[in-house]
Amino acid sequence: MMRKRTNGQRAFAVFNTLFMSLFAIICLYPMLHVICGSFSEPHLLASNDGLLLKPAGFSLEAYEAIFSNNVIVNGYANTLFVLIVGTSINMILTIVAAYVLSSKDVFWKFPIMMMIVITMYFQGGMIPDYLNIRRLGLYNSIWSVILPVAVNSFNLIIMRTGFESIPNSLLESADLDGANDFHKLLNIVVPLAKPTIAVIILYYGVAHWNSWFTASIYISDKGKMPLQVILREILILNSTDSMSRSDSSYNIGETIKYSTIVVSTLPILCIYPFLQKYFANGVMVGAVKG
């Protein structure tokens, strides 16, 4: 039987609902402003000085300017390449390394884990990294933003912890059936660790999609730069002149900024719902067992 709520509990529920609703509006309005601004008429948007709850007029001029600009199209293609290839390399290396480190009979397991953990707190620095990239022949190459971050120590530890939560009796049964390590990894460990793997894919994917600093250092050719570096130039350096096809370059420049933000964030917003059901289970693995 449900207990009758007191007046204080009702008041708290009302206050909590109003507060969370206000908080949600504060968080969602900037997204609404950007979306509405991207579809607005440039001159109407420039004259608007209040809240933007719907597009000021309707125009696709900014999106036409974006997709007709070779720099942005190439940047989008470069980012998709980094996202797909980089995340694939990340997951292959992380899954294999986590499986090895989660095994009980690995020689020097503890010293190896300590060396991995040390890399989370101590790094060589920007200049040694830059010199290594040049000497390895990766400078001004798209691989300079993929290979140096092939394995993330934090993600590796989460993956290893997830693998360790799998009952060892399943692996012992596979040993009795004559299964080798590759069969155990692909047929037992990976299917049972889907929540953890989904979370790590999301971590690596978002990191690649949002990364711009590494590319701005190691890549000098504009045709090889990912979308995020170009987005930074548009938003911070205000370089929209090459996409402005009208006399009111400032007006169209504002809508180009908004539309570029929409285009650059839309893929992640589309991917996240498919991984959300695994996120709650997978993200708690590292908090339960270290």
C-alpha positions as CSV (number, residue, x, y, z in Angstrom):
1,M,0.0,0.0,0.0
2,M,1.3,3.4,-1.0
3,R,2.1,5.8,1.9
4,K,0.3,9.2,1.8
5,R,2.8,11.9,1.1
6,T,3.1,14.8,3.6
7,N,2.7,18.4,2.7
8,G,6.5,18.8,2.8
9,Q,7.0,16.0,0.4
10,R,4.4,17.5,-2.0
11,A,6.1,20.9,-1.8
12,F,9.5,19.3,-2.5
13,A,8.1,17.4,-5.5
14,V,6.6,20.6,-6.9
15,F,9.8,22.6,-6.3
16,N,11.9,19.8,-7.8
17,T,9.7,19.5,-10.9
18,L,9.8,23.3,-11.5
19,F,13.6,23.5,-10.8
20,M,14.4,20.6,-13.2
21,S,12.1,21.9,-15.9
22,L,13.8,25.3,-15.7
23,F,17.2,23.6,-15.7
24,A,16.2,21.6,-18.8
25,I,15.0,24.7,-20.6
26,I,18.3,26.5,-19.8
27,C,20.3,23.5,-21.2
28,L,18.1,23.0,-24.3
29,Y,17.6,26.6,-25.4
30,P,21.2,27.1,-26.8
31,M,20.6,24.1,-29.0
32,L,17.3,25.5,-30.2
33,H,18.9,28.9,-30.8
34,V,21.6,27.3,-33.0
35,I,19.2,25.2,-35.0
36,C,16.8,28.1,-35.6
37,G,19.6,30.4,-36.5
38,S,21.0,27.9,-39.0
39,F,17.7,28.0,-41.0
40,S,17.1,31.7,-40.6
41,E,17.3,34.4,-43.3
42,P,20.7,36.1,-42.7
43,H,19.3,39.7,-42.7
44,L,16.4,38.8,-40.4
45,L,18.7,37.0,-38.0
46,A,21.0,40.0,-37.8
47,S,18.1,42.3,-36.9
48,N,16.8,39.9,-34.2
49,D,17.7,41.1,-30.7
50,G,15.6,38.8,-28.5
51,L,15.0,35.1,-27.9
52,L,15.1,33.0,-31.0
53,L,12.4,30.4,-30.6
54,K,11.8,29.7,-34.3
55,P,13.7,30.5,-37.5
56,A,13.7,34.1,-38.6
57,G,12.2,33.4,-42.0
58,F,13.5,30.3,-43.7
59,S,16.6,29.9,-45.7
60,L,19.0,27.1,-46.7
61,E,21.6,29.5,-48.0
62,A,24.0,28.7,-45.2
63,Y,23.8,25.0,-45.7
64,E,24.3,25.4,-49.5
65,A,27.4,27.5,-48.8
66,I,28.8,24.9,-46.4
67,F,28.3,21.9,-48.7
68,S,29.5,23.7,-51.8
69,N,32.8,24.6,-50.0
70,N,35.5,22.1,-50.7
71,V,37.3,22.8,-47.5
72,I,34.4,21.7,-45.3
73,V,33.5,18.7,-47.5
74,N,37.1,17.5,-47.3
75,G,37.2,18.2,-43.6
76,Y,34.1,16.1,-43.1
77,A,35.6,13.2,-45.2
78,N,38.8,13.4,-43.1
79,T,36.9,13.4,-39.9
80,L,34.8,10.3,-41.0
81,F,38.1,8.6,-41.9
82,V,39.6,9.3,-38.6
83,L,36.4,8.3,-36.8
84,I,36.0,4.9,-38.6
85,V,39.6,3.9,-39.0
86,G,40.8,5.3,-35.7
87,T,38.0,3.8,-33.6
88,S,38.5,0.4,-35.3
89,I,42.2,0.5,-34.5
90,N,41.5,1.6,-31.0
91,M,39.0,-1.2,-30.3
92,I,41.1,-4.0,-31.8
93,L,44.2,-3.0,-29.8
94,T,42.2,-2.3,-26.6
95,I,40.2,-5.5,-26.7
96,V,43.3,-7.7,-27.3
97,A,45.4,-5.9,-24.6
98,A,42.5,-6.1,-22.1
99,Y,42.0,-9.8,-22.7
100,V,45.6,-10.5,-22.1
101,L,45.8,-8.4,-19.0
102,S,42.6,-9.9,-17.6
103,S,44.0,-13.4,-17.8
104,K,45.1,-14.9,-14.5
105,D,48.3,-16.6,-15.7
106,V,49.9,-13.7,-17.5
107,F,53.6,-13.3,-16.7
108,W,54.5,-9.9,-15.1
109,K,50.9,-8.8,-15.2
110,F,51.2,-6.4,-12.2
111,P,54.4,-4.6,-13.5
112,I,52.8,-4.2,-17.0
113,M,49.7,-2.7,-15.4
114,M,51.8,-0.3,-13.4
115,M,53.6,0.9,-16.5
116,I,50.3,1.5,-18.2
117,V,48.9,3.4,-15.2
118,I,52.0,5.6,-15.0
119,T,51.3,6.9,-18.6
120,M,48.1,8.4,-17.2
121,Y,50.0,10.7,-14.9
122,F,53.3,11.3,-16.6
123,Q,53.9,12.3,-20.2
124,G,56.8,13.4,-22.3
125,G,55.3,16.7,-23.3
126,M,54.4,18.5,-26.5
127,I,57.9,19.0,-27.9
128,P,59.0,15.4,-27.6
129,D,55.7,14.2,-29.1
130,Y,56.2,16.7,-32.0
131,L,59.8,15.4,-32.6
132,N,58.6,11.8,-32.6
133,I,55.9,12.5,-35.1
134,R,58.4,14.2,-37.5
135,R,61.0,11.4,-37.1
136,L,58.4,8.7,-37.7
137,G,57.3,10.4,-40.9
138,L,53.8,11.1,-39.7
139,Y,54.0,14.9,-39.9
140,N,51.3,16.4,-42.2
141,S,49.6,13.0,-42.4
142,I,46.1,12.0,-41.3
143,W,47.8,9.1,-39.4
144,S,49.4,11.6,-37.0
145,V,46.0,12.0,-35.3
146,I,45.3,8.2,-35.2
147,L,48.4,6.2,-34.4
148,P,49.7,8.2,-31.4
149,V,46.4,7.7,-29.6
150,A,45.8,4.1,-30.7
151,V,45.3,2.9,-27.1
152,N,43.9,5.0,-24.2
153,S,45.1,3.8,-20.8
154,F,41.9,4.7,-19.0
155,N,39.7,2.9,-21.6
156,L,42.0,-0.1,-21.4
157,I,41.6,-0.4,-17.7
158,I,37.8,-0.2,-18.0
159,M,37.9,-2.9,-20.7
160,R,40.1,-5.1,-18.6
161,T,37.9,-4.7,-15.6
162,G,34.9,-5.6,-17.7
163,F,36.6,-8.8,-19.0
164,E,37.6,-9.8,-15.4
165,S,33.9,-9.7,-14.4
166,I,33.2,-12.6,-16.8
167,P,33.1,-16.0,-14.9
168,N,36.3,-17.8,-15.2
169,S,34.4,-21.1,-15.4
170,L,33.2,-20.3,-18.9
171,L,36.8,-19.9,-20.1
172,E,37.9,-23.1,-18.3
173,S,35.0,-25.0,-20.1
174,A,36.2,-23.6,-23.4
175,D,39.8,-24.8,-22.6
176,L,38.4,-28.3,-22.0
177,D,36.7,-28.2,-25.4
178,G,40.1,-27.3,-27.0
179,A,39.3,-23.6,-27.8
180,N,42.3,-21.4,-28.2
181,D,42.6,-17.8,-27.0
182,F,41.2,-16.3,-30.2
183,H,38.1,-18.5,-30.0
184,K,37.6,-17.6,-26.4
185,L,38.0,-13.9,-27.1
186,L,35.6,-13.8,-30.1
187,N,33.0,-16.3,-29.0
188,I,32.8,-15.8,-25.2
189,V,34.5,-12.7,-23.9
190,V,33.3,-10.2,-26.6
191,P,29.6,-11.2,-26.7
192,L,29.4,-11.1,-22.9
193,A,31.2,-7.7,-22.6
194,K,28.9,-5.9,-25.2
195,P,27.9,-3.1,-22.7
196,T,31.5,-2.3,-21.9
197,I,32.6,-2.5,-25.5
198,A,29.7,-0.1,-26.5
199,V,30.8,2.4,-23.9
200,I,34.4,2.3,-25.0
201,I,33.4,2.7,-28.7
202,L,31.4,5.8,-27.6
203,Y,34.4,7.2,-25.7
204,Y,36.8,6.7,-28.6
205,G,34.4,7.9,-31.2
206,V,33.5,11.1,-29.3
207,A,37.2,11.7,-28.7
208,H,38.1,11.4,-32.4
209,W,35.1,13.5,-33.5
210,N,35.9,16.4,-31.1
211,S,39.7,16.3,-31.5
212,W,41.2,19.4,-33.1
213,F,44.3,20.3,-31.1
214,T,46.5,17.4,-32.4
215,A,45.5,18.0,-36.0
216,S,46.3,21.8,-35.7
217,I,49.8,20.9,-34.6
218,Y,50.7,18.0,-36.8
219,I,48.8,18.8,-40.0
220,S,49.7,21.9,-42.1
221,D,47.9,21.0,-45.3
222,K,44.3,22.4,-45.2
223,G,43.0,19.6,-47.4
224,K,44.0,17.0,-44.7
225,M,42.6,18.8,-41.7
226,P,39.5,17.3,-39.9
227,L,36.3,19.2,-39.6
228,Q,36.9,20.4,-36.1
229,V,39.9,22.5,-37.1
230,I,37.9,24.1,-39.8
231,L,35.0,24.7,-37.3
232,R,37.4,26.4,-34.9
233,E,38.5,28.7,-37.7
234,I,34.9,29.6,-38.5
235,L,33.8,30.1,-34.9
236,I,36.9,31.7,-33.3
237,L,38.8,33.2,-36.2
238,N,35.6,34.2,-38.0
239,S,36.9,33.0,-41.4
240,T,33.6,32.7,-43.3
241,D,34.5,35.0,-46.2
242,S,35.3,32.1,-48.6
243,M,31.8,30.7,-48.1
244,S,29.9,34.1,-48.3
245,R,28.3,34.5,-51.7
246,S,26.4,37.7,-51.0
247,D,27.3,41.3,-50.3
248,S,26.1,41.0,-46.7
249,S,29.0,38.7,-45.8
250,Y,28.6,39.3,-42.1
251,N,25.0,38.3,-42.1
252,I,25.5,35.1,-44.0
253,G,28.6,34.5,-41.9
254,E,26.5,34.3,-38.7
255,T,24.1,31.7,-40.2
256,I,27.1,29.7,-41.6
257,K,28.5,29.5,-38.0
258,Y,25.2,28.0,-36.7
259,S,24.8,25.6,-39.6
260,T,28.4,24.4,-39.3
261,I,27.7,23.6,-35.6
262,V,24.6,21.6,-36.5
263,V,26.4,19.7,-39.3
264,S,29.4,18.8,-37.0
265,T,27.3,17.6,-34.1
266,L,24.5,15.8,-35.9
267,P,26.4,12.4,-36.4
268,I,27.2,12.0,-32.7
269,L,23.6,12.9,-31.8
270,C,22.4,10.2,-34.2
271,I,24.8,7.5,-33.0
272,Y,24.3,8.0,-29.2
273,P,20.7,6.6,-29.0
274,F,21.9,3.3,-30.4
275,L,24.5,2.9,-27.7
276,Q,22.6,4.4,-24.8
277,K,21.0,1.1,-23.7
278,Y,24.5,-0.2,-23.1
279,F,25.9,2.9,-21.5
280,A,24.5,2.6,-18.0
281,N,25.7,-0.9,-17.5
282,G,29.1,-0.5,-19.1
283,V,30.1,2.8,-17.5
284,M,29.6,1.3,-14.0
285,V,32.1,-1.4,-14.5
286,G,35.1,0.6,-13.5
287,A,33.3,2.0,-10.4
288,V,32.4,-1.4,-9.0
289,K,35.7,-3.2,-9.5
290,G,39.1,-1.7,-10.0
